[in-house]
Amino acid sequence: MKILKEFYKTYYCANNMAVILSGDLDYEETMDIIEEQFGRIRRNDNLPERKRYTAQSLNSPLSSTIKNPGQERMYLAWKIP
């Protein structure tokens, strides 16, 4: 439980979150709700630096098929600069 609390204290902060909204929203009402729900969350100016992932070079297409009954999904990805 201690590890979970430390994770929460470290990463659950205002400068490490995003709020995604869509639809026909009233700006003032929406901002009031966001402030009410998230306004008490403070910044953490001591966030650990993120580890960067470097993808290996691909010289030809790479494909993988994983069969899992009941989980019909398709993921597509492109390496871009």
N, C-alpha and C positions, 0 to 999 in steps of 0.2 A: 504494500500500500504506500510505503514511503516513496518508492520510485514513481508511482503515479502522481502523487502530490508534487514532487519536484518537477516532473514533466509539465504538469498543469501550471505551476508557478512560473516556469521558464518560457513556455511557448504560447500560453493562452493570454495574449496581450494585444492591445490595440494596434500596435505597429506590426503585427504578424497575422492579421486576419483580413478577409475580404467579405464584403456583403454584396451579393449578386441579386439584382432586382429585374423584373421584366413585367410588362403589361402596362395598362392604362392606369398610372398611379398619380395621385395628388401629391405633389412635391412636399408641401408643408406637412401634411398628415403623415407621409412616409418618414420624413426626417424626424418628426416627433416620436414615432414608434421606434425608430432605430436608436434615438437618444435614450428613450425609456428602457429599451431592452439591453443596449450595449454601452451606454454612457458611463457606467461605473468601471468599466474595464480600462485599466491604465496601461501606459507604455512600459516596455522593458528595454531600457537602453543598453542592456548587457546580453542581448540575444547572441547565442553562439553563431559563428560564421557557418553558412551553409556549405556542405560538401558539394563540389561540382562534379558532375558526371561527364566523362568524355567518351563519346561513342566511338567504337572502332570503325575504321574505314571499310566501306562496302564497295566492292568492285562489281557486284552483280546482285540481282534481286534476292532477297532472303524471305523464305516462306516457312510457316510452321502451322500444322493442323493439330488441334487438341480436341478430342471427342469427349463430350460431357453431356449425357442425356439430360434434358430438362433445362439446359442453359443455352438457349439459342441466341448467340451474339456474334458479331463480326467486328474485329478491330483492324483498322487500317492506319498505317503510319508512314510518313515520308521524312527522310533526313533532309533537312534544309540548312543552308549556311547560317 
